[in-house]
Every structure is written in C-alpha cells, then in structure tokens.
Amino acid sequence: MKILLWFRNDLRVHDHEALFKASQQTSQVFPLYVLDPSIFQELAMGFPKTGNLRTQFLFESIENLRKNLQSIGSNLIVRVGYPEEIIPTLAKELLIDEVFVSEEVTSEETEMDTLVELALKLEGIKMKFFWQSTLYHLDDLPMEIENLPNIFTQFRNQVEKSTKVRSTFPIPQHLSFPENVEVGALPKFDFPRASQHSYKGGEDEALKRLEEYFWQKDLLKTYKETRNGMLGLDYSSKFSLWLANGCISPRYIYEQVKKYELERTQNESTYWLIFELLWRDYFRFVALKYGNKIFFEKGIQGKAVVWKKDKRVFEKWRMGETGIPLIDANMKELLATGFMSNRGRQNVASFLVKDLQIDWRWGASWFESQLIDYDVCSNWGNWLYVAGVGNDPRENRYFNILKQAHNYDEKGEYVKFWLPALANIPAEKVHSVALLTQEEQRKFSVQLGIDYPKAMIDIRKWSIKNK
Ligand SMILES: Cc1cc2nc3c(=O)[nH]c(=O)nc-3n(C[C@H](O)[C@H](O)[C@H](O)COP(=O)(O)OP(=O)(O)OC[C@H]3O[C@@H](n4cnc5c(N)ncnc54)[C@H](O)[C@@H]3O)c2cc1C
C-alpha cells in the first residue's frame, strides 16, 4: 500500500489526522507539497495575490515541515506547477494507491480538488479528504451546514452546549522514505527580512510561540484585557500567523488552554482565547454554507450598496497616507510586517468602507496580498461584516476613528512608533494632527502636506461626536 499525502494549509506533523492515519496503514507514505504559481498572479489592482512577506513565511513553513518529516524518517517532495498536472503524474510514477488531502471549503481549492480527483480517477487512484482545519469537527456540529445560524452567538451556544472538541492525533513515530525519489526544492526567494518586526514561519516557531505566550510569559491569564492592544508582540497570541498555514492545530491550542487552566489558572481570559478560535471556526462554516457569495459585492445578504471605485483614494489608504494617524500607522505596520492587530483591522476596514465608501472587496484583496495570516474565510468573512453585507446585520457597526484612537492608543505610542514624523506632538493632539495650527506645526516640527499628509477627510465629524 502506498499513500501520497498532499499537504496544503496543514503544514505540520502534530495533530495531523491524514498523516497519522496514513502512517497506520502503511510505512510507504509520500508527503508532497505543490507550489502552485497561480497563487502569485498579479491582480487587476496592480499588486500580487500573495505578497513577499507571506511568500517568505510560506517558504519557511514548507522548509520546516520537511525538517519535521525528516525527523520521523520521512521527507517532503516539493514540486512547482499545477496540482492537477503534477499529482496524477507523480501518483502514477510512484505507483500510489491512494491520495490523502485536507478538505477545504472555498472555490479555488475545491475546484482544484475536483480536477485532481478526476485525473486520479482515470488512473484508478482514489482521493480521501480529511477535515482538519477547525477546532470543532464539521461532522460534530449539532446542525446541518444549511441550518448554520446566521448569528454567531446562536452558533456558539449550540456548539458549546452539545459538542466536544476531538482529541489531537499523535505524531507518527516512524515512516520510511525511498532513496531513489527526487525530493525537489523550492525556488530561490531572497526577500530582505524586516528585521525586528518579522515573524518566522513553520511548526517549530508556532509551538515555540505557544510555549512562550502560555508557559514562559504567562500571558494567557490576562489575554482578555490585553487583546485589543496594537503595539508589540504580547498583547495577543499571534497564533493566526501559524494557524493560516496549519503550522499549529487549533485543537492543540485548546488542549494547552485546558492544561493551563488545570495547572495555572482558569478565568475569563483563558475562555476568551477559545471564544476567538470559535469565530475562526464560524467563518469557515459560513464559507461552506454560502459558497462564493462571500466574495460577491452584495455579500451574503445580497444587499445593494453603491461603492466608489476611486483608485486614487484607495492608493492613499493602501499606502498609509490618509492623514489620519491611526489608519496610517496600521497600514504602515501591515506594509512592513504583514501583520495588523484585530483592533487595527476593524478600524482601517471601517474607515475604507464607511468613511471613504470604497468597494470593500478592494480592501479584502489588499489584505489577502499583504497579511501573513491571510485566511480566506476569516478575511472575507470579517470584511463582509465590516462592510455590512455579512449575515448578521447587527454586526454592522460604524467606528469613530478618533474615539477609537483615544481609547486604544491614549498616549499616542502606537502611532508615533509607525509614524516618526509625529514624534514631537503631545499625546492629546497627535491623533487629530490635521487640526494643528501653523504655529503648532512649527513648534512640533511637523509640516502638514510635507512631513505628514493632510487629512483626506474632515476629521471634525469625529471630534464633534467625540465630545
Ligand atoms: C477586516 C478583517 C480581516 C481579517 N482577516 C483575517 C485573516 O485573513 N486571517 C485571520 O486569521 N484573521 C483575520 N482577521 C481576524 C483577526 O483580526 C485576527 O485573527 C487576529 O488579529 C490575529 O491575531 P492573534 O492571533 O494575535 O489573535 P488573538 O486575539 O490572539 O486570537 C486568537 C485566535 O483567534 C482567532 N480570531 C481572533 N479574532 C478573530 C476574528 N475576528 N475572526 C476570525 N478569527 C479570529 C484567530 O485564529 C486568532 O489567531 C481579520 C479581521 C478583520 C476585522
């Protein structure tokens, strides 16, 4: 018996059902990663579908998977090309009996699956799918997917009442890998690392981060109070970076939370991390329920909204040159690091769609290109919500950006970190830099329109509401 294990967004060896089950059936497991060139295509807006930082993180994750497979006696075959061509050819060459793969939900992936499955069928080879991306297993949901509640809280209540998180699968102890198979390599990719602000891909780094966040720094016990922060590494877990490629399993995180609750403390914060992972699950199930509607202009609601398609305005937002410090600092952070806090994402997304009224799908596409933790369901799902075309209209909120800035960056430390031109402005004035008089601009060594952009909208609408 020979099994080809096609890795996609599941780049780990721990809690990997397909890997574990394959190893139980045979020692002849051939792990494979196919680097599909279409993920790098240039989008009509003039930027690539997968940006440099995400590419770098992905490559690191693949290299690390190879290392971890080697440590259990196996290896990772890497090929560059179209999966529907590579997989059937390789399967035939290696005399494969069955192909194992993770089940995905969105159309690019599922259409690919159909093509691969058809081509394999012609060779008499079966393809077996494993659901392994969420905390709660699809088959354990207390409702059919068509009946998934449109309101998150209803989903959460039902799931928490009647469903258990399955246990994790152990790492296989030993596999073998034939010497005569050409393993292949990733293309060279030399992108200068963004020094202190960079995150490294791979299962080892993911597990290291959990060890640090939970056990060394003991940060889980205060997560609920810190999670809305924006500056630094430790206000939130940063697990999304590794969850996106499957370098860490949500069930493993869950087990570690339970262990932490037993050994250290159990409180609202420890629960809240699981609560947030449930949002992640929810968006995946929403994508399964609604299919391609999550990408449509009118969204899941089919609601007609007139969106502006002004490239010039969009470019200012994208480059962090709106003249609104909270927005610009977040967009600069995204550009430099490929990450942005949840608080930041809510604000920049709301600003784009509610204040600038730009097509929400443009914003979602930029996030797709830039975010290292890009997850098709979480990204498009969250954007739908912010744009007010998601499935729960009560989530359709407007953010007063100035109020948000005062609440979440009271001392202006975050904006000053990413926008050094604002360094000398006192905290109480830094978020409304657009209102500085000529004299103040001289005093604080910032000239609007030269050192920092003039605001692209009149920010007084927020100050008035704010008082
Ligand atoms: C417009 C917009 C786009 C987003 N795009 C993505 C995306 O592409 N990929 C992504 O993983 N998250 C996305 N999010 C959700 C959220 O911002 C990130 O998951 C979070 O900031 C990641 O940081 P963390 O791991 O430190 O989060 P923590 O606060 O430590 O949360 C733990 C985990 O819970 C999950 N989670 C938390 N908040 C959300 C949420 N709102 N939706 C779904 N899952 C959540 C994530 O898996 C996260 O890693 C988006 C949010 C918005 C508003």
The ligand as an ORCA input file, in Angstrom:
! r2SCAN-3c Opt
* xyz 0 1
  C     -11.097     43.124      8.175
  C     -10.514     41.957      8.913
  C      -9.771     40.993      8.236
  C      -9.250     39.883      8.916
  N      -8.519     38.960      8.217
  C      -8.047     37.852      8.867
  C      -7.311     36.862      8.173
  O      -7.096     36.932      6.958
  N      -6.823     35.809      8.889
  C      -7.054     35.677     10.235
  O      -6.586     34.702     10.833
  N      -7.770     36.587     10.899
  C      -8.267     37.675     10.271
  N      -8.964     38.620     10.986
  C      -9.310     38.352     12.384
  C      -8.347     38.876     13.461
  O      -8.064     40.225     13.240
  C      -7.036     38.067     13.529
  O      -7.329     36.692     13.606
  C      -6.221     38.443     14.764
  O      -5.946     39.812     14.764
  C      -4.941     37.648     14.757
  O      -4.098     37.986     15.819
  P      -3.854     36.974     17.020
  O      -3.578     35.606     16.518
  O      -2.864     37.576     17.908
  O      -5.303     36.977     17.673
  P      -5.784     36.584     19.134
  O      -6.533     37.748     19.658
  O      -4.696     36.039     19.949
  O      -6.875     35.452     18.831
  C      -6.588     34.058     18.814
  C      -7.078     33.466     17.523
  O      -8.490     33.592     17.403
  C      -8.863     33.767     16.038
  N      -9.558     35.054     15.860
  C      -9.474     36.154     16.650
  N     -10.285     37.119     16.179
  C     -10.874     36.630     15.070
  C     -11.823     37.147     14.142
  N     -12.348     38.390     14.252
  N     -12.176     36.375     13.110
  C     -11.681     35.119     12.954
  N     -10.805     34.582     13.806
  C     -10.411     35.324     14.852
  C      -7.565     33.769     15.250
  O      -7.347     32.482     14.741
  C      -6.524     34.125     16.293
  O      -5.243     33.636     15.987
  C      -9.489     39.739     10.314
  C     -10.211     40.736     10.987
  C     -10.719     41.827     10.304
  C     -11.503     42.866     11.052
*
